[in-house]
Amino acid sequence: MPDITWEAPFCQDASNCFRIGTDAEGNGYIAVAGQEDRPLTDSVDALRTLIVDIKAGKADHLL
């Protein structure tokens, strides 16, 4: 497992918390808070697009 630097959790309520992280090589990760040992990984650009779309209301049911 690479050394991932996790940001503070994004939470809607106590049961919907996610964390975004990056490693030294610039890879992006997203995980359910508390399950950081099983993250999804993709490019930072792909994860950034996901977050921008969520904030734009395109997938507000996810958070």
Secondary structure by P-SEA (a helix, b strand, c coil): cccccccccccccccbbbbbbccccbbbbbbccccccbbbbccaaaaaaaaaaaaaccccccc
